[in-house]
């Protein structure tokens, strides 16, 4: 355990005048699970991309098993014995499990051999997979197993995992932890990136903490608390979300009645008789395992895909089932989709340009001037800067490209872009996915504050901690069906787990 498997010395990466990683030192020993912690934008992703050959460092050394190495490509990293499972899966839904695995292996190996090896390895590591299944038919948890098995088939000595439990149920996460313990027992090492500090405390032997591209500390997570780890990451205490003790709800502002939506693609989920009601001052949390209709429900409420029955969805008393997004925004609604890149923001445009795209209709008089429709760049800049200030969006310039921001900072901007309008109804899909503790707290508090001012808020989230922290009422979606809505005070993790599994008869809780 004393010799280093991987040693990083003074590793530096610059993008123009911006230094993403600034002289980073890191040591990973054989047979340990090492956490890499830090806020969004701290330099974690840049660092691991250099270790996996996706990015080239400007300076510094990487020492692998005592030898200085230059990792120029992911193929070279895999040949050395470094595997990586990215936060965003790279799988083709129309292909089978075996076919997806084959894409990253030696082409001389037959699909039959890959299937046999993948099946055996998946069973031995407690990650059972059917190599002949099509990816489109698998849950998100099963898809992650493919990525891990694909990495393990290359017999790595070090596996880098980036936010591996962000899309898993608690039960699936427990299975993953058992697999990591097995890997550790075999002498393999794991570099574990996660914002879920309870997991880090549970499974990690050591941790390196980054802040603003520099190493600011190292610790043994089991000897720390979640609060002390968060403090190391952000450089100060991270307060919890504060709520009104017993908020009073007003009039119904969002109503969905017996909504049925057929699947738009062979891989989509149908919505089946979904009904919900959200009142002024209320935050409804909708829990569920990914792939059970969350995206389809968001798309229907937001107007991205209008539905057949106009009265099936009402916003502030107006029927909007067949209305588009702009019409719903003009009625006082706001929407934050799950996918930041390409859906909520165009990465090749600046922040102010993305602001204009989202709000040119609802704020036409504010941003577009005169009969010729001239754009007021100064007004856009003022609002964009105000959003960045209020949401603590950290950026490299006055008006950078959206794609230059870290995921968490871009998410803060996107949420702030909607909050700035003070919408009467706000629907948010996965508000803090992949976001650090400080940014998550800021986003959640902003949503609570919006509800406290009389708005109706719907949060669709896979994070049960998030739902318990902010929601007044809770429902779960499973197989395209929404459960009854229950007061949050009557719910437990066990009850939500049953609802997520499709068992909707919780008579002991008083639904409304």
C-alpha positions as MATLAB code, in Angstrom:
seq = 'XXXXXXXXXXXXXXXXXXXXXXXXXXXXXXXXXXXXXXXXXXXXXXXXXXXXXXXXXXXXXXXXXXXXXXXXXXXXXXXXXXXXXXXXXXXXXXXXXXXXXXXXXXXXXXXXXXXXXXXXXXXXXXXXXXXXXXXXXXXXXXXXXXXXXXXXXXXXXXXXXXXXXXXXXXXXXXXXXXXXXXXXXXXXXXXXXXXXXXXXXXXXXXXXXXXXXXXXXXXXXXXXXXXXXXXXXXXXXXXXXXXXXXXXXXXXXXXXXXXXXXXXXXXXXXXXXXXXXXXXXXXXXXXXXXXXXXXXXXXXXXXXXXXXXXXXXXXXXXXXXXXXXXXXXXXXXXXXXXXXXXXXXXXXXXXXXXXXXXXXXXXXXXXXXXXXXXXXXXXXXXXXXXXXXXXXXXXXXXXXXXXXXXXXXXXXXXXXXXXXXXXXXXXXXXXXXXXXXXXXXXXXXXXXXXXXXXXXXXXXXXXXXXXXXXXXXXXXXXXXXXXXXXXXXXXXXXXXXXXXXXXXXXXXXXXX';
ca = [
       0.000    0.000    0.000;
       3.006    2.329    0.295;
       4.157    2.240   -3.361;
       2.229    4.508   -5.724;
       0.267    3.090   -8.629;
      -0.265    6.578  -10.057;
       1.554    9.739   -9.104;
       0.733   13.164  -10.536;
       3.210   15.970   -9.995;
       2.574   19.658  -10.703;
       0.091   18.801  -13.448;
      -1.210   21.968  -15.111;
      -3.781   22.581  -17.823;
      -4.616   25.992  -19.282;
      -7.324   27.021  -21.704;
      -6.148   30.381  -23.019;
      -5.713   32.635  -20.010;
      -7.801   30.362  -17.773;
      -5.968   27.771  -15.660;
      -8.260   24.793  -15.026;
      -5.653   22.703  -13.181;
      -2.844   24.528  -11.433;
       0.137   22.418  -10.305;
      -1.875   19.457   -9.033;
      -0.200   16.714   -6.994;
      -2.069   13.417   -6.557;
      -1.058    9.946   -5.421;
      -3.122    6.778   -5.786;
      -1.959    3.584   -4.110;
      -2.672    0.012   -5.177;
      -5.862   -1.422   -3.703;
      -7.427    1.830   -2.494;
     -10.569    3.773   -3.287;
      -9.490    7.392   -3.569;
     -12.039   10.212   -3.672;
     -11.526   13.306   -5.801;
     -13.622   16.088   -4.299;
     -14.357   19.669   -5.251;
     -16.987   22.127   -6.349;
     -18.181   22.298   -9.934;
     -15.391   23.991  -11.850;
     -12.723   22.939   -9.347;
     -10.772   21.074  -12.043;
     -11.822   17.452  -11.389;
     -13.031   16.644  -14.899;
     -10.029   18.317  -16.496;
      -7.685   16.317  -14.280;
      -9.198   12.904  -15.034;
      -9.393   13.701  -18.746;
      -5.613   14.230  -18.666;
      -5.179   10.909  -16.865;
      -7.300    9.152  -19.499;
      -5.645   10.759  -22.509;
      -8.547   12.991  -23.553;
      -6.638   16.210  -22.797;
      -2.910   16.945  -22.899;
      -1.373   18.794  -19.935;
       0.609   21.983  -20.497;
       3.150   20.954  -17.887;
       3.765   18.491  -15.088;
       4.426   14.757  -14.834;
       2.328   11.589  -14.736;
       4.139    8.607  -13.199;
       2.537    5.167  -13.683;
       4.007    2.229  -11.762;
       7.218    4.181  -11.290;
       7.609    5.154  -14.944;
       7.078    8.598  -16.449;
       4.368    8.321  -19.096;
       2.791   10.530  -21.728;
      -0.862    9.501  -22.097;
      -1.824   10.859  -25.498;
      -5.052    8.915  -26.166;
      -7.704    6.894  -24.284;
      -6.438    3.798  -26.134;
      -3.006    4.367  -24.630;
      -4.537    4.849  -21.169;
      -6.428    1.568  -21.497;
      -3.244   -0.195  -22.635;
      -1.455    1.033  -19.500;
      -4.285   -0.276  -17.346;
      -6.461    2.797  -16.770;
     -10.218    2.486  -17.358;
     -12.829    5.188  -17.060;
     -16.603    5.284  -16.711;
     -17.835    8.746  -17.652;
     -20.820   10.461  -16.043;
     -22.594   10.598  -19.411;
     -22.956    7.143  -20.922;
     -21.716    6.483  -24.463;
     -24.050    3.692  -25.569;
     -26.061    3.057  -28.724;
     -29.634    2.187  -27.776;
     -30.351    0.202  -30.950;
     -27.379   -2.137  -30.337;
     -27.117   -5.051  -27.915;
     -25.016   -5.050  -24.748;
     -22.346   -7.190  -26.435;
     -22.274   -5.001  -29.545;
     -21.764   -1.864  -27.432;
     -18.924   -3.520  -25.516;
     -17.319   -4.682  -28.761;
     -16.956   -1.101  -29.980;
     -14.178   -0.421  -27.447;
     -12.365   -3.781  -27.751;
     -10.016   -5.421  -30.225;
     -11.955   -5.996  -33.436;
     -10.447   -9.481  -33.787;
     -12.554  -10.718  -30.848;
     -15.874  -12.185  -31.970;
     -19.228  -11.066  -30.622;
     -19.798  -14.595  -29.314;
     -16.581  -14.479  -27.273;
     -17.421  -10.997  -25.987;
     -20.888  -12.152  -24.942;
     -19.475  -15.119  -23.048;
     -16.774  -13.101  -21.290;
     -19.129  -10.214  -20.455;
     -21.752  -12.563  -19.004;
     -19.216  -14.396  -16.837;
     -17.501  -11.221  -15.647;
     -20.786   -9.435  -14.897;
     -21.911  -12.331  -12.714;
     -18.592  -12.614  -10.878;
     -18.690   -8.911   -9.963;
     -22.375   -8.834   -9.003;
     -23.349   -6.792  -12.078;
     -25.531   -9.288  -13.973;
     -26.147   -8.497  -17.643;
     -27.721  -10.271  -20.578;
     -25.280   -9.605  -23.460;
     -28.068  -10.130  -25.995;
     -30.387   -7.465  -24.566;
     -30.836   -4.235  -26.489;
     -29.690   -1.177  -24.559;
     -33.022    0.565  -25.258;
     -34.793   -2.035  -23.113;
     -32.526   -1.586  -20.085;
     -32.851    0.633  -17.019;
     -30.306    3.366  -16.355;
     -28.720    1.204  -13.654;
     -28.285   -1.663  -16.093;
     -26.763    0.702  -18.630;
     -24.184    1.774  -16.111;
     -23.306   -1.879  -15.533;
     -22.448   -2.092  -19.238;
     -19.983    0.776  -18.887;
     -18.354   -0.796  -15.832;
     -18.193   -4.292  -17.358;
     -16.772   -2.795  -20.557;
     -14.015   -1.186  -18.496;
     -13.370   -4.362  -16.465;
     -13.013   -6.507  -19.593;
      -9.836   -4.535  -20.314;
      -8.388   -5.735  -16.974;
      -7.574   -2.268  -15.592;
      -5.422   -1.612  -12.555;
      -7.138    1.759  -12.009;
     -10.774    2.588  -12.727;
     -11.959    6.205  -12.746;
     -15.654    6.604  -11.867;
     -17.300    9.999  -12.452;
     -20.519   10.477  -10.442;
     -21.361    6.754  -10.703;
     -24.450    6.808   -8.455;
     -26.126    9.940   -9.813;
     -28.605    7.829  -11.801;
     -28.922    4.848   -9.437;
     -31.528    3.868   -6.882;
     -30.259    3.331   -3.298;
     -30.425   -0.434   -3.876;
     -28.402   -0.210   -7.098;
     -25.838    2.010   -5.368;
     -25.401   -0.603   -2.618;
     -24.686   -3.230   -5.288;
     -22.115   -0.932   -6.877;
     -20.361   -0.465   -3.530;
     -20.123   -4.251   -3.140;
     -18.468   -4.404   -6.560;
     -15.979   -1.685   -5.584;
     -15.085   -3.600   -2.412;
     -14.385   -6.670   -4.564;
     -12.172   -4.663   -6.904;
     -10.280   -3.262   -3.934;
      -9.781   -6.760   -2.502;
      -8.228   -7.796   -5.831;
      -5.669   -5.011   -5.506;
      -7.247   -2.729   -8.086;
      -7.594    0.986   -7.390;
     -10.544    3.291   -7.910;
     -10.537    7.073   -8.368;
     -14.025    8.046   -7.240;
     -15.628   11.395   -8.110;
     -18.882   12.180   -6.321;
     -20.795   15.044   -4.767;
     -22.584   12.603   -2.443;
     -20.419   12.936    0.617;
     -22.120   10.173    2.599;
     -20.954    7.742   -0.095;
     -17.427    9.101    0.053;
     -17.361    8.566    3.820;
     -18.704    5.060    3.409;
     -16.388    3.623    0.761;
     -13.310    5.824    0.253;
      -9.966    5.321    1.990;
      -8.466    8.710    1.191;
      -9.564   11.914   -0.496;
      -7.899   14.752   -2.369;
      -9.784   18.057   -2.403;
      -9.570   20.580   -5.255;
     -10.671   24.196   -5.213;
     -10.241   26.631   -8.118;
      -7.901   24.218   -9.871;
      -5.571   23.664   -6.928;
      -5.176   20.977   -4.278;
      -6.346   22.506   -1.000;
      -6.374   19.469    1.243;
      -6.321   15.726    1.731;
      -8.029   13.603    4.351;
      -9.384   10.220    5.378;
     -13.144   10.585    4.738;
     -14.158    8.129    7.463;
     -12.607   10.470   10.020;
     -14.579   13.444    8.687;
     -18.230   14.450    8.695;
     -20.249   15.341    5.606;
     -20.228   18.952    6.844;
     -16.443   19.056    7.268;
     -15.909   17.544    3.801;
     -18.258   20.127    2.281;
     -16.402   22.875    4.117;
     -13.087   21.674    2.670;
     -14.578   21.762   -0.809;
     -16.077   25.250   -0.686;
     -13.737   26.920    1.806;
     -16.466   27.599    4.364;
     -19.572   26.209    5.981;
     -22.440   25.020    3.756;
     -25.772   25.861    5.365;
     -28.877   23.763    4.898;
     -32.030   24.888    3.140;
     -34.385   26.931    5.320;
     -38.131   26.581    4.904;
     -41.268   28.001    6.432;
     -42.501   25.645    9.159;
     -46.053   25.264    7.870;
     -46.588   27.094    4.573;
     -50.129   27.903    3.509;
     -51.089   26.989   -0.038;
     -53.191   29.204   -2.268;
     -55.071   28.666   -5.492;
     -54.361   25.847   -7.904;
     -51.850   27.112  -10.507;
     -50.983   23.888  -12.339;
     -53.468   21.127  -13.052;
     -52.951   17.942  -15.065;
     -56.025   15.745  -15.537;
     -56.048   12.161  -16.833;
     -53.118   12.807  -19.158;
     -52.375   10.008  -21.615;
     -49.451   10.332  -24.025;
     -48.404    7.507  -26.356;
     -44.648    6.865  -26.748;
     -43.149    9.153  -29.401;
     -40.304    6.746  -30.234;
     -39.697    3.009  -29.802;
     -37.568    3.846  -26.764;
     -39.950    6.304  -25.060;
     -42.313    5.685  -22.136;
     -46.067    6.198  -22.440;
     -47.834    8.377  -19.867;
     -50.879    6.641  -18.435;
     -53.740    8.601  -16.823;
     -51.438   11.063  -15.048;
     -53.168   13.591  -12.793;
     -51.675   16.175  -10.460;
     -52.493   19.509   -8.885;
     -50.039   22.087   -7.541;
     -51.086   25.173   -5.597;
     -49.526   28.567   -4.976;
     -46.761   28.191   -2.374;
     -46.465   24.433   -2.875;
     -43.432   22.410   -3.954;
     -44.399   19.031   -5.368;
     -41.514   16.546   -5.505;
     -41.863   13.733   -8.035;
     -39.519   10.815   -7.329;
     -38.716    7.914   -9.596;
     -36.039    5.745  -11.159;
     -34.789    7.208  -14.453;
     -36.655    6.068  -17.536;
     -40.106    5.768  -15.961;
     -41.702    8.728  -17.736;
     -40.069   11.736  -16.101;
     -38.865   13.269  -19.360;
     -42.174   12.575  -21.082;
     -44.090   14.246  -18.238;
     -41.816   17.294  -18.339;
     -42.174   17.570  -22.117;
     -45.982   17.406  -21.880;
     -46.252   20.050  -19.140;
     -43.727   22.378  -20.791;
     -45.382   22.191  -24.201;
     -42.383   20.738  -25.965;
     -44.762   18.114  -27.313;
     -48.373   19.385  -27.170;
     -50.954   16.749  -26.236;
     -54.248   15.853  -27.921;
     -56.660   17.103  -25.237;
     -56.393   20.865  -24.684;
     -57.990   20.746  -21.206;
     -55.672   17.984  -19.950;
     -53.145   20.626  -18.784;
     -54.036   23.976  -17.231;
     -51.661   26.744  -16.179;
     -53.092   29.508  -14.003;
     -56.585   28.436  -15.047;
     -55.900   28.444  -18.805;
     -56.081   25.271  -20.893;
     -52.719   24.768  -22.618;
     -52.618   21.138  -23.734;
     -52.169   22.104  -27.383;
     -50.214   25.300  -26.766;
     -46.471   25.587  -27.323;
     -43.745   26.577  -24.878;
     -43.869   30.293  -25.653;
     -47.628   30.464  -25.050;
     -47.171   28.752  -21.700;
     -44.330   31.090  -20.766;
     -46.540   34.088  -21.572;
     -49.060   32.724  -19.040;
     -46.373   32.872  -16.340;
     -44.739   29.437  -16.510;
     -41.041   28.577  -16.482;
     -39.258   25.341  -17.342;
     -35.813   23.827  -16.698;
     -35.160   20.590  -18.632;
     -32.872   17.826  -17.461;
     -30.225   18.018  -20.164;
     -28.129   21.181  -19.887;
     -26.159   20.829  -23.109;
     -28.200   21.280  -26.253;
     -31.598   21.345  -24.546;
     -31.488   24.013  -21.863;
     -28.546   25.814  -23.466;
     -26.658   25.882  -26.743;
     -23.038   25.452  -25.766;
     -21.614   27.337  -28.768;
     -23.557   30.507  -27.910;
     -22.774   32.970  -25.133;
     -24.759   33.213  -21.911;
     -26.528   36.380  -23.051;
     -27.440   34.775  -26.373;
     -28.896   31.788  -24.568;
     -30.847   34.203  -22.378;
     -32.295   35.829  -25.488;
     -33.298   32.485  -27.020;
     -35.176   31.463  -23.894;
     -36.928   34.765  -23.220;
     -37.281   36.714  -26.467;
     -41.071   36.188  -26.464;
     -41.835   36.512  -22.760;
     -39.515   39.538  -22.359;
     -39.755   41.024  -25.842;
     -40.133   44.617  -24.668;
     -37.107   44.194  -22.421;
     -34.627   42.749  -24.914;
     -35.993   43.653  -28.370;
     -36.430   47.318  -29.273;
     -38.375   49.195  -31.944;
     -40.289   48.238  -35.052;
     -37.170   46.701  -36.620;
     -36.736   44.239  -33.758;
     -33.266   45.400  -32.760;
     -31.646   43.433  -29.953;
     -30.583   45.404  -26.889;
     -27.184   43.931  -26.070;
     -26.843   46.150  -23.025;
     -30.145   44.938  -21.540;
     -29.129   41.321  -22.157;
     -25.746   41.911  -20.543;
     -27.315   43.567  -17.496;
     -29.760   40.712  -16.880;
     -27.167   38.030  -17.598;
     -24.725   39.602  -15.133;
     -27.474   39.958  -12.542;
     -28.325   36.258  -12.852;
     -24.663   35.302  -12.531;
     -24.294   37.469   -9.439;
     -27.407   36.174   -7.677;
     -26.666   32.506   -8.460;
     -22.874   32.750   -7.955;
     -22.135   31.605  -11.498;
     -18.365   31.387  -11.899;
     -17.180   32.176  -15.401;
     -13.952   32.979  -17.215;
     -15.102   36.207  -18.926;
     -17.837   38.820  -19.117;
     -20.025   36.822  -21.507;
     -18.434   33.427  -22.128;
     -19.751   30.581  -24.247;
     -22.173   28.386  -22.310;
     -20.010   25.361  -23.090;
     -17.026   26.905  -21.295;
     -18.783   26.728  -17.917;
     -18.638   23.688  -15.672;
     -21.835   21.675  -15.472;
     -22.793   23.064  -12.084;
     -22.193   26.676  -13.020;
     -24.179   26.296  -16.228;
     -27.001   24.714  -14.238;
     -27.025   27.666  -11.837;
     -27.307   30.038  -14.785;
     -30.137   28.048  -16.403;
     -32.148   27.883  -13.171;
     -31.427   31.555  -12.479;
     -32.589   32.462  -15.974;
     -36.057   31.144  -15.088;
     -36.121   32.433  -11.514;
     -35.288   35.949  -12.698;
     -38.745   36.073  -14.317;
     -40.463   35.129  -11.012;
     -42.763   32.634  -12.799;
     -46.106   31.673  -11.268;
     -45.417   28.039  -12.195;
     -41.952   26.469  -12.415;
     -41.267   22.892  -13.480;
     -37.679   21.653  -13.037;
     -36.350   18.265  -14.141;
     -33.337   17.086  -12.078;
     -32.445   20.537  -10.673;
     -29.121   19.585   -9.068;
     -27.949   16.598  -11.112;
     -24.144   16.488  -11.058;
     -23.948   19.652   -8.958;
     -21.715   20.171   -5.913;
     -23.007   20.703   -2.380;
     -22.708   24.487   -2.389;
     -24.382   24.919   -5.782;
     -27.102   22.406   -4.882;
     -27.901   24.301   -1.712;
     -28.118   27.598   -3.612;
     -30.452   26.143   -6.252;
     -32.692   24.409   -3.710;
     -32.962   27.513   -1.546;
     -33.867   29.595   -4.596;
     -36.681   27.150   -5.446;
     -37.973   27.279   -1.867;
     -37.845   31.085   -1.907;
     -39.846   31.141   -5.148;
     -42.562   28.986   -3.577;
     -42.555   31.153   -0.461;
     -43.428   34.108   -2.707;
     -46.515   32.301   -3.977;
     -45.378   30.296   -6.994;
     -46.223   26.642   -7.650;
     -43.088   24.528   -8.113;
     -42.695   20.997   -9.454;
     -39.352   19.253   -8.913;
     -38.771   15.994  -10.793;
     -35.771   14.366   -9.129;
     -34.029   11.048   -8.599;
     -32.356   12.436   -5.459;
     -34.486   11.463   -2.473;
     -32.433   13.683   -0.155;
     -33.340   16.625   -2.371;
     -37.036   15.770   -2.388;
     -37.163   15.424    1.388;
     -35.265   18.693    1.834;
     -37.472   20.948   -0.290;
     -40.833   19.321   -1.091;
     -44.097   19.949    0.775;
     -45.869   17.167   -1.105;
     -44.489   14.036   -2.759;
     -45.520   11.624   -5.496;
     -43.635    8.986   -7.485;
     -43.703    8.007  -11.140;
     -43.317    4.390  -12.226;
     -43.885    2.864  -15.672;
     -45.494    6.093  -16.853;
     -48.007    6.175  -14.002;
     -48.035    8.814  -11.264;
     -48.974    7.847   -7.736;
     -51.281    9.846   -5.528;
     -49.771   12.954   -3.967;
     -48.899   12.692   -0.277;
     -47.897   15.302    2.332;
     -44.129   15.114    2.772;
     -44.483   14.785    6.543;
     -46.203   11.394    6.098;
     -43.529    9.937    3.829;
     -40.470    7.796    4.534;
     -37.793    6.392    2.246;
     -39.461    3.021    2.490;
     -42.820    4.411    1.359;
     -41.247    6.312   -1.521;
     -39.357    3.172   -2.489;
     -42.641    1.273   -2.735;
     -44.177    4.049   -4.832;
     -41.128    4.069   -7.114;
     -41.612    0.332   -7.545;
     -45.187    0.819   -8.686;
     -46.927   -0.117   -5.428;
     -49.338    2.790   -5.027;
     -51.668    1.649   -2.270;
     -50.249    3.470    0.734;
     -53.502    3.961    2.582;
     -51.664    4.794    5.812;
     -50.577    8.123    4.313;
     -53.196   10.789    3.718;
     -53.096   11.629    0.043;
     -54.676   14.784   -1.315;
];
